[in-house]
Amino acid sequence: MPIDPASERPLYPLSAVAHGKVDWFVNPKTGSPFSFSSIRRFHARGIRGVRLEAIRMGDTLVTSEAALRRFVERMSEAGIPVGEAGNPNGVADDGTAAYLAKVGL
């Protein structure tokens, strides 16, 4: 469901979300807001197919509180914890695995 700028208010620039403007959307592991790069990644690539909805207004990407809630709900339905560290897209990195095996971890 795309964001409807006429009915979904307020709209927040992605940078404002990263600066804690939406106080409940924080990394559960740290209790602090997600970094801007994480918020941008949630929109651009998503996590295991779940993407944060955002629209472009001028040169700024904005999202809504409703879109953030839908993102969290879809993550929960998919069984993906928000704030999951490590490999957000499930892509294997054989180089890292080989290195860890080599050093005995």
VOZA-802825 format. One record per residue (C-alpha): z, y, x; chain; residue in three letters. Coordinates in pm, whole numbers, plus 50000, padded with zeros to 5 digits. Example, Ala and Ser with C-alpha at 12.3 -4.5 7.8 and 13.67 -1.06 7.14 Angstrom:
BEGIN
<site z="50780" y="49550" x="51230" c="A" r="Ala"/>
<site z="50714" y="49894" x="51367" c="A" r="Ser"/>
END
This chain:
BEGIN
<site z="50000" y="50000" x="50000" c="A" r="Met"/>
<site z="49892" y="50323" x="50169" c="A" r="Pro"/>
<site z="50107" y="50633" x="50175" c="A" r="Ile"/>
<site z="50040" y="50875" x="49890" c="A" r="Asp"/>
<site z="50122" y="51219" x="50032" c="A" r="Pro"/>
<site z="50139" y="51366" x="49681" c="A" r="Ala"/>
<site z="50418" y="51136" x="49562" c="A" r="Ser"/>
<site z="50594" y="51008" x="49875" c="A" r="Glu"/>
<site z="50810" y="51294" x="49995" c="A" r="Arg"/>
<site z="50938" y="51386" x="50241" c="A" r="Pro"/>
<site z="50684" y="51300" x="50508" c="A" r="Leu"/>
<site z="50804" y="51272" x="50866" c="A" r="Tyr"/>
<site z="50604" y="51298" x="51188" c="A" r="Pro"/>
<site z="50644" y="50978" x="51389" c="A" r="Leu"/>
<site z="50815" y="51185" x="51658" c="A" r="Ser"/>
<site z="51079" y="51299" x="51405" c="A" r="Ala"/>
<site z="51152" y="50936" x="51315" c="A" r="Val"/>
<site z="51200" y="50867" x="51687" c="A" r="Ala"/>
<site z="51441" y="51161" x="51710" c="A" r="His"/>
<site z="51665" y="51020" x="51435" c="A" r="Gly"/>
<site z="51546" y="51225" x="51137" c="A" r="Lys"/>
<site z="51569" y="50910" x="50921" c="A" r="Val"/>
<site z="51927" y="50816" x="51004" c="A" r="Asp"/>
<site z="51916" y="50458" x="50874" c="A" r="Trp"/>
<site z="51603" y="50357" x="51071" c="A" r="Phe"/>
<site z="51768" y="50271" x="51402" c="A" r="Val"/>
<site z="51751" y="49985" x="51646" c="A" r="Asn"/>
<site z="52022" y="49744" x="51527" c="A" r="Pro"/>
<site z="52087" y="49627" x="51883" c="A" r="Lys"/>
<site z="52164" y="49973" x="52019" c="A" r="Thr"/>
<site z="52245" y="50179" x="51711" c="A" r="Gly"/>
<site z="52017" y="50453" x="51838" c="A" r="Ser"/>
<site z="51678" y="50561" x="51707" c="A" r="Pro"/>
<site z="51373" y="50365" x="51817" c="A" r="Phe"/>
<site z="51172" y="50530" x="52095" c="A" r="Ser"/>
<site z="50856" y="50717" x="52007" c="A" r="Phe"/>
<site z="50647" y="50451" x="52183" c="A" r="Ser"/>
<site z="50808" y="50182" x="51964" c="A" r="Ser"/>
<site z="50742" y="50378" x="51644" c="A" r="Ile"/>
<site z="50382" y="50438" x="51755" c="A" r="Arg"/>
<site z="50342" y="50067" x="51835" c="A" r="Arg"/>
<site z="50484" y="49971" x="51492" c="A" r="Phe"/>
<site z="50199" y="50175" x="51342" c="A" r="His"/>
<site z="49914" y="50104" x="51586" c="A" r="Ala"/>
<site z="49957" y="49733" x="51660" c="A" r="Arg"/>
<site z="50240" y="49625" x="51439" c="A" r="Gly"/>
<site z="50467" y="49331" x="51506" c="A" r="Ile"/>
<site z="50320" y="48990" x="51425" c="A" r="Arg"/>
<site z="50084" y="49142" x="51173" c="A" r="Gly"/>
<site z="50333" y="49376" x="51003" c="A" r="Val"/>
<site z="50237" y="49740" x="51054" c="A" r="Arg"/>
<site z="50410" y="50066" x="50971" c="A" r="Leu"/>
<site z="50205" y="50277" x="50732" c="A" r="Glu"/>
<site z="50119" y="50626" x="50851" c="A" r="Ala"/>
<site z="49856" y="50885" x="50771" c="A" r="Ile"/>
<site z="49708" y="51161" x="50978" c="A" r="Arg"/>
<site z="49776" y="51516" x="50868" c="A" r="Met"/>
<site z="49584" y="51742" x="51102" c="A" r="Gly"/>
<site z="49657" y="51610" x="51450" c="A" r="Asp"/>
<site z="49993" y="51456" x="51354" c="A" r="Thr"/>
<site z="50067" y="51103" x="51235" c="A" r="Leu"/>
<site z="50323" y="51107" x="50955" c="A" r="Val"/>
<site z="50505" y="50840" x="50760" c="A" r="Thr"/>
<site z="50743" y="50842" x="50466" c="A" r="Ser"/>
<site z="51086" y="50700" x="50407" c="A" r="Glu"/>
<site z="50931" y="50469" x="50146" c="A" r="Ala"/>
<site z="50681" y="50342" x="50407" c="A" r="Ala"/>
<site z="50967" y="50277" x="50650" c="A" r="Leu"/>
<site z="51149" y="50081" x="50379" c="A" r="Arg"/>
<site z="50835" y="49876" x="50304" c="A" r="Arg"/>
<site z="50797" y="49805" x="50678" c="A" r="Phe"/>
<site z="51155" y="49678" x="50702" c="A" r="Val"/>
<site z="51113" y="49470" x="50383" c="A" r="Glu"/>
<site z="50791" y="49308" x="50511" c="A" r="Arg"/>
<site z="50958" y="49237" x="50845" c="A" r="Met"/>
<site z="51248" y="49071" x="50663" c="A" r="Ser"/>
<site z="51014" y="48867" x="50442" c="A" r="Glu"/>
<site z="50830" y="48748" x="50754" c="A" r="Ala"/>
<site z="51159" y="48660" x="50924" c="A" r="Gly"/>
<site z="51107" y="48912" x="51205" c="A" r="Ile"/>
<site z="51420" y="49105" x="51302" c="A" r="Pro"/>
<site z="51355" y="49477" x="51338" c="A" r="Val"/>
<site z="51446" y="49571" x="51693" c="A" r="Gly"/>
<site z="51336" y="49235" x="51827" c="A" r="Glu"/>
<site z="51313" y="49259" x="52203" c="A" r="Ala"/>
<site z="51070" y="49084" x="52427" c="A" r="Gly"/>
<site z="50737" y="48971" x="52295" c="A" r="Asn"/>
<site z="50666" y="49168" x="51974" c="A" r="Pro"/>
<site z="50316" y="49032" x="51914" c="A" r="Asn"/>
<site z="50382" y="48668" x="52000" c="A" r="Gly"/>
<site z="50123" y="48672" x="52279" c="A" r="Val"/>
<site z="50199" y="48428" x="52558" c="A" r="Ala"/>
<site z="50221" y="48569" x="52907" c="A" r="Asp"/>
<site z="50167" y="48272" x="53138" c="A" r="Asp"/>
<site z="50220" y="48489" x="53447" c="A" r="Gly"/>
<site z="50574" y="48576" x="53345" c="A" r="Thr"/>
<site z="50658" y="48218" x="53251" c="A" r="Ala"/>
<site z="50524" y="48091" x="53585" c="A" r="Ala"/>
<site z="50723" y="48351" x="53779" c="A" r="Tyr"/>
<site z="51046" y="48267" x="53595" c="A" r="Leu"/>
<site z="50992" y="47896" x="53659" c="A" r="Ala"/>
<site z="50927" y="47970" x="54027" c="A" r="Lys"/>
<site z="51253" y="48160" x="54070" c="A" r="Val"/>
<site z="51444" y="47895" x="53876" c="A" r="Gly"/>
<site z="51516" y="48078" x="53553" c="A" r="Leu"/>
END
